[in-house]
Structures are given as structure tokens and as C-alpha cells.
Amino acid sequence: MSLPGFFIEQNDSILTQVMNADYWTACWTAKASARLMAKQHERFPLGARPKLVFVGSTLSFLNFAGYACYCPPKAAIRSLADTLRNELQLFGIGVHCFFPGGILSPGFDTENINKPQLTKDIEGSDVPLDPKDVATYLLKGNSCLYLRSAWSVFLRLIPSLRPSRLRDRPKRVLD
């Protein structure tokens, strides 16, 4: 769930809502699944390995203005996956984290309603992907496409922060 906006202007409940929807949902689902897999790990045939799959975002690695409530939960998912990748080896459980860019969806449409212009400028011409294509890449393990997408945004980030591009900065300061 992404509800872009400038951090100091966002309602506190949005921060909690996004953390609950993104990180805590992934965390509690992974815990329940990992416990079940760990109890059954001796039953899996030799060479067959159960796997937890997390979905992060390119914003798990790359953070910029307008995504202060979205990037932290996605970075937390990445961190959880990294930790569990080590820990769950004890039970023969694999862990994968997928980092797609923008995905065409009703959520993406909602995200763009209140997205600050500065955020749109930083994202530039990055084209969101069809959900079926994203699912295909996830199933094939071909997430390199999305890491390239993150770097393309990063390379555009520096020129986007010129003072002339900061017209869309927050208009209100903390009351």
C-alpha cells in the first residue's frame, strides 16, 4: 500500500496504516508459514525445499521525497527476508525477496492521486508494468529487470533535486 505525500504533512494514522498493511502483514504471514514449514521440514523429499517469498519494492533500496511512509516498511520487509534467509537455513527453508517497480493496478491509480509533483518528477518516465508480466518474472526468478528499473530512477534522482525542481516542497511547517 502506497500513500505518497510529504512526511510532515501526512496524518499519523497513514504511517501506521501503511506499516500494518505492508510490513506486519508480511511478518505475521511469514511467521505462521515458517513455523509450519519448520515442523514439517523432515517430510520434504531430498532436494525439495520449501520457500518463503516476500514482495518488496525497488523502494526497498532507493528512497526519495514523497515516499516517507512507504519506503520504511518495504526496507523492513527486505531486512526481514535477509534475516530469515540465514535463520531458516537450519530447517532447509529458502527465502526469496522480489523487488518490482511500479505495477499497474487500482492501488497504483490511487497512489497517483495525491502524489506530490516532486515525486512524479523524480520518477520521470519510469513506466509501470503489467501485473501478469510481474508475476511471470517472479515465478521465473528474473527480478534483475526491476533492479535495473531502480537504478534508472536513481540516476535521474540527482538532477531532479536542483533548486528549480523543489517548487513542490511542503508548504506548511510543523504547527
C-alpha angles and dihedrals in degrees: 000000000000124000104171122202141118112297097233091050099048123100113249091236090062090059091053093042094054093045090050095046096045113026105024093045090053093043098051093041091050092048094052092044095045092050091052092046092047091053090052100037094112091056095062114102117251108278094017109110126184115226137204112214121200126189115217126159139242081259087068084080105023122052129185144158116306097030102076093124095042105045099056096058090045091049088048090054089052090049092048091050091049091051095045091047087067099036099046093052084084087071098037092252118145123214126205129179120199120205111197125175123227115334123203105244142122086269090056090051090051091048091057095053096077100018109135116245090239089060091049089050092051091049089050116170095347104145119217115232133238112260092232091056090049091051090049092052091047093051092046092046091236100139094141089095090064095047087055087052090054091052092049089056091045093052090053093046099078097057090043091065096063110130091250089061094053096078089111095061117134111291096204127060123207110295 
